[in-house]
């Protein structure tokens, strides 16, 4: 029969998925990791009671957080992924022939190990690619030590709770922008317009003070709160430059040129609050 897993990230909103089997359940030094097999969404990764990804709908998240900045830069050579231990963003980054090194700075090694075991059907094994490099440490110190080193930075993080709250701070954004090469671009997981408006506005103002062309964009992900997730594009290079760049070899399940452009079209109530006009 299975059980219902219920997520309550917000006190006023709950969602549930039907779980058929628990595949992994362990407490690490950093978080509670669960991998479950669900009835409709395939295997799902849950950290501290919050759904991080499922096999069925992760493509909207991983393709959009990766390809928007990668296409804007054109031919990125060095890429940093902050978090991303599941390997989904890494898989998308390595589709680019221009990439010479993709560094994943992940705090919890067990996320990588369990994801390699349970999500190979979705991501293959991108860690086996010689261009992939895993660094198990806190991202703040690594960013501070590597100014001007990365053409693209992807902040593939959990929600701003506990230790991850720092990854949504002005300090983190300053370090991230400092670690970009000239003309480089970053994208960050940036929460949900309906539920997290104030936080998104704060992050946008920070990004605007640091770069010339920040912008918020959005993807539909049914298993995330409110059915979607947003991203902050952070760069001196306009995101529109990516519209003239072809997607890399491989199969896309979410992004196409129309989705790429439309993702930056925001609902009017939110556009006014974020951009003030």
C-alpha positions in Angstrom: 0.0 0.0 0.0 2.8 2.4 0.7 2.7 5.5 2.9 2.2 9.2 2.3 5.2 11.5 2.8 4.0 15.0 3.7 6.3 18.0 3.3 5.6 21.2 5.3 8.3 23.7 4.4 5.8 26.5 5.1 3.4 26.6 8.0 0.5 27.4 5.7 1.1 25.0 2.9 1.6 21.2 2.7 2.1 18.7 -0.1 2.3 15.0 -0.2 3.6 12.2 -2.4 2.8 8.5 -2.2 5.8 6.5 -1.2 6.0 2.8 -2.1 9.4 2.0 -0.6 12.1 3.6 1.5 15.5 3.0 -0.2 17.8 4.8 2.1 17.4 6.6 5.5 20.3 8.0 7.4 21.4 10.9 9.5 24.8 12.3 8.6 26.8 15.0 10.4 24.9 17.6 8.4 21.4 16.4 7.6 18.8 13.7 7.4 19.0 12.0 4.0 16.2 9.8 2.6 15.8 8.2 -0.8 12.3 6.9 -1.5 10.6 5.2 -4.4 7.3 6.9 -5.2 4.2 5.8 -7.1 4.3 8.4 -9.8 7.5 10.5 -9.6 10.1 7.7 -9.4 12.9 7.9 -6.9 13.0 11.0 -4.8 15.7 12.6 -2.7 14.6 14.1 0.6 16.9 16.2 2.8 15.7 17.2 6.3 12.1 16.4 5.3 12.2 18.6 2.1 12.0 17.1 -1.4 15.1 18.0 -3.4 14.4 16.1 -6.6 12.4 13.4 -8.2 13.2 11.3 -11.3 10.1 12.6 -13.1 10.4 16.3 -12.8 14.0 17.2 -12.0 14.7 18.1 -15.6 13.0 21.5 -15.2 15.2 22.4 -12.3 18.6 21.1 -13.6 18.2 22.1 -17.2 17.1 25.7 -16.3 19.7 26.4 -13.6 22.5 25.1 -15.8 21.8 26.1 -19.4 20.7 29.7 -18.9 24.1 30.9 -17.6 26.1 28.4 -19.7 24.4 29.6 -23.0 24.9 33.2 -22.0 28.7 32.7 -21.6 28.9 30.8 -24.8 31.9 28.4 -24.4 32.6 28.1 -20.7 35.7 26.3 -19.7 35.7 26.2 -15.9 32.4 25.7 -14.0 31.7 25.6 -10.3 28.6 23.9 -8.8 27.9 24.8 -5.2 26.0 21.9 -3.7 24.6 19.7 -6.4 25.8 16.5 -4.8 23.0 14.6 -6.6 24.9 15.0 -9.9 22.0 16.4 -11.9 23.5 19.8 -12.6 26.9 18.2 -13.2 25.4 15.9 -15.9 24.0 19.0 -17.7 27.3 21.0 -17.4 29.3 18.1 -18.9 27.2 18.2 -22.0 29.3 21.2 -23.1 32.4 20.2 -25.2 34.0 23.5 -24.1 34.1 22.5 -20.4 37.5 21.6 -19.3 36.8 21.3 -15.6 33.5 21.1 -13.5 34.1 21.5 -9.8 31.3 20.4 -7.4 31.8 21.8 -3.9 29.5 19.7 -1.8 29.4 19.7 2.0 28.0 16.1 2.5 29.8 13.3 0.8 26.9 10.9 1.5 24.6 12.9 -0.8 26.9 12.0 -3.7 27.2 8.3 -2.7 23.5 7.7 -2.3 22.7 9.6 -5.5 25.1 7.6 -7.5 23.4 4.5 -6.2 19.8 5.5 -6.7 19.7 8.0 -9.5 21.9 6.5 -12.1 18.8 5.9 -14.3 18.4 9.7 -14.5 21.9 11.0 -14.4 24.2 8.2 -15.4 27.5 8.6 -13.6 28.8 12.1 -14.4 31.4 11.7 -11.6 33.2 9.2 -13.8 33.9 11.9 -16.4 37.6 13.0 -16.0 36.5 16.7 -16.2 34.5 16.3 -13.0 36.1 17.2 -9.7 34.4 16.7 -6.3 35.5 18.9 -3.3 33.9 18.1 0.0 34.0 21.3 2.0 32.1 24.5 2.8 31.7 26.7 -0.2 32.5 30.0 1.5 36.1 29.2 2.0 36.5 27.7 -1.5 35.0 30.7 -3.2 37.2 33.1 -1.1 40.3 31.2 -2.2 39.4 31.3 -5.9 38.7 34.8 -7.2 38.2 35.2 -10.9 38.5 31.5 -11.7 35.1 30.3 -13.1 33.3 31.2 -16.2 30.0 29.9 -14.7 28.9 29.3 -11.2 25.8 27.4 -10.4 24.5 27.6 -6.8 22.4 24.4 -6.6 21.4 24.6 -3.0 18.8 23.5 -0.5 16.3 25.9 0.9 17.5 28.7 3.2 17.2 26.7 6.4 20.0 26.0 8.9 23.5 26.0 7.5 22.1 26.6 4.0 20.7 30.0 5.1 24.2 31.5 4.5 24.0 30.6 0.8 21.2 33.2 0.4 23.2 36.0 2.1 24.8 39.2 0.6 28.2 37.8 1.6 27.7 34.6 -0.4 26.7 36.6 -3.5 29.7 38.9 -3.2 32.1 35.9 -3.0 30.3 34.2 -5.9 30.6 37.3 -8.2 34.2 37.8 -7.2 35.0 34.2 -8.2 33.6 34.7 -11.8 35.8 35.5 -14.7 35.2 38.7 -16.7 31.9 38.2 -18.6 31.1 35.1 -16.5 27.6 34.3 -15.2 26.1 32.7 -12.2 22.7 31.2 -11.5 21.3 30.4 -8.1 18.3 28.5 -6.7 16.1 31.4 -5.6 12.9 30.2 -4.1 9.3 30.8 -5.0 7.6 34.1 -6.0 4.4 33.6 -4.0 6.0 32.4 -0.8 9.4 34.0 -0.7 8.9 37.5 -2.3 10.8 39.4 0.4 13.8 37.1 0.2 13.9 37.3 -3.6 13.7 41.1 -3.5 16.6 41.2 -1.1 18.7 38.9 -3.3 17.9 40.8 -6.4 18.9 44.1 -4.9 22.2 42.5 -3.8 22.8 41.1 -7.3 21.9 44.4 -8.9 24.6 46.1 -6.8 27.2 43.6 -7.9 26.4 43.1 -11.6 24.9 44.9 -14.5 22.3 42.4 -15.7 20.7 40.4 -12.9 17.3 38.9 -13.6 14.9 36.4 -12.1 13.4 33.5 -14.0 11.2 30.6 -13.3 10.5 26.9 -14.0 7.6 24.5 -13.4 8.4 21.7 -11.0 5.3 19.9 -9.6 7.0 18.5 -6.5 8.4 21.9 -5.3 6.3 24.2 -3.1 3.6 26.0 -5.2 4.5 23.8 -8.2 7.6 25.7 -9.3 11.0 27.2 -8.4 12.8 30.4 -9.4 16.4 31.2 -10.2 18.5 34.4 -10.0 20.7 35.1 -13.0 23.7 37.1 -11.9 26.1 38.6 -14.5 27.3 41.6 -16.4 26.5 39.6 -19.6 22.8 39.9 -20.5 20.9 36.6 -20.3 19.5 37.3 -23.7 22.9 36.6 -25.3 22.1 33.0 -24.6 19.1 33.0 -26.9 21.5 33.2 -29.8 23.6 30.2 -28.6 22.7 26.6 -29.6 22.0 24.1 -26.8 24.8 21.5 -26.4 24.6 17.9 -27.7 22.2 15.6 -25.9 18.5 15.3 -25.3 16.6 18.1 -23.6 13.4 17.3 -21.7 12.5 20.8 -20.5 14.4 23.7 -22.0 13.9 24.9 -25.6 14.3 28.4 -27.1 10.7 29.3 -26.3 10.9 28.1 -22.7 14.3 29.9 -22.3 12.8 33.2 -23.3 9.4 32.8 -21.5 11.1 31.9 -18.2 12.0 35.5 -17.7 8.4 36.8 -18.2 7.1 37.2 -14.7 3.5 37.5 -13.4 2.6 41.2 -13.1 2.1 41.3 -9.3 5.6 39.8 -8.8 7.3 41.8 -11.6 6.1 45.0 -10.0 7.3 44.0 -6.5 10.7 42.8 -7.8 11.6 45.5 -10.4 9.4 48.3 -9.1 8.0 49.5 -12.4 
